[in-house]
Amino acid sequence: MKTTKNGIGASNLRWVPRHLVKAFAAAAVLVAAALPLALATEAGAATPAFLETCFTLVGNTVGNPGACATGYSTPAAIGAGASAVGSGPGSYLFELIGTGFSDDGSNNLSLTTTAPGVTFLGAKEVALGGPDYAVLSGIVTTGASTPGTYPVTLTDDNGTATSTATANSLTIDAAPTITSISTTSIAAGQTTPGTVTVTGTGFDTASGGNATSGVLPSVVIQNASNGTDLTTGTLTPTSATTFTLASVTGTNKANNASATAGTYNVIVNNADFGSATLANSFTVTASGITGVSPSEIPASTATAASFTIAGTGFEPGATLVTGGCTGLTVTPSSFTVVSPSSATFTATSSSTTGLCST
């Protein structure tokens, strides 16, 4: 190699004129100057930061910019062994509100927590307007999920962020249990309402609904075989150990027809999606008369005899109809429903013989 007045050359290279050498050097300076600028732009991208968590109803507008739905407190709370996977309208998803999310459709998106036995499913970022974003995700907990408040971690193309406050964390509640119910049966078709008091632990006392989802606690009495529910009325969440369910009838909730006779499960659904079942604890009995006592009276008896009818599904206001014996006279206004399984009446006989039906 040797140096010439035109530049640097070699025996196996073409001559490089000096003016081109200067041009190459200038271009190199421009490239070198541009690189730090591009790197600085990438490094300056906003990183995720959290505001709050809650649950959002599928099919509704997703949250409000910078806040979960009006009136719902934070953090999001869910029971051990529960799930909220957004399976369709009327179901719920976990929602994390924050800023600096990438929202670029990348597969590099994950949502995790240190809570044991908790899995997030199908996390997706959504722009809410302004600087605010939401991450929507299904969530599943297990019986191994220990009650407590845990941080949530989000990773996307803008970086990684972890909860720094209770409001943007995740709370796991203890699962409810049922130990007993006050009433264990009702007659099919019975329309006179009864009351069922459910006793247990871990019941949600938020009568206005879950503070982070708006879900209301409920008690369901469900046929163990066909899944139909009894008609029930207002639930009063008296305490964390007592729920009182009013206006329970022996009718099908879906169509008001007589309920199917058989065994039923009693199910407590907490507002935090946790639930408990007391299996085969309630019975719907077939309505009818099982016996009359006494079964006979002396012929031509002018003195009124007292009768007791046994059966199921007797209701106040019911009437007595007899047939097959014209000589039996029921004392007016003597028929009385004592209980759903017992009724009484008095009657006289003007016949020598006869067989009656009631």
Sequence and secondary structure as in RCSB ss.txt:
>XXXX:A:sequence
MKTTKNGIGASNLRWVPRHLVKAFAAAAVLVAAALPLALATEAGAATPAFLETCFTLVGNTVGNPGACATGYSTP
AAIGAGASAVGSGPGSYLFELIGTGFSDDGSNNLSLTTTAPGVTFLGAKEVALGGPDYAVLSGIVTTGASTPGTY
PVTLTDDNGTATSTATANSLTIDAAPTITSISTTSIAAGQTTPGTVTVTGTGFDTASGGNATSGVLPSVVIQNAS
NGTDLTTGTLTPTSATTFTLASVTGTNKANNASATAGTYNVIVNNADFGSATLANSFTVTASGITGVSPSEIPAS
TATAASFTIAGTGFEPGATLVTGGCTGLTVTPSSFTVVSPSSATFTATSSSTTGLCST
>XXXX:A:secstr
 EEETTEEE TTS    HHHHHHHHHHHHHHHHHHHHHHHHHHTS   EEEEEEEEETTS   BTTBSSTT  SS
EEEETT EE   STT EEEEEEEE    S  S  EEEESSTT EEEEEEEEEEETTEEEEEEEEE  TT  SEEE
 EEEEETTEEEE  SGGGSEEEE   EEEEES  EEETT  S EEEEEEEES    TT  TTT    EEEEEETT
T  BB    EEEEETTEEEEEEE SBBTTT SB   EEEEEEEE TTS EEEEEEEEEEE  EEEEEESS   TT
  S EEEEEEEE   TT     BS TTEEE TT  EEEETTEEEEEEEE  SS   B 
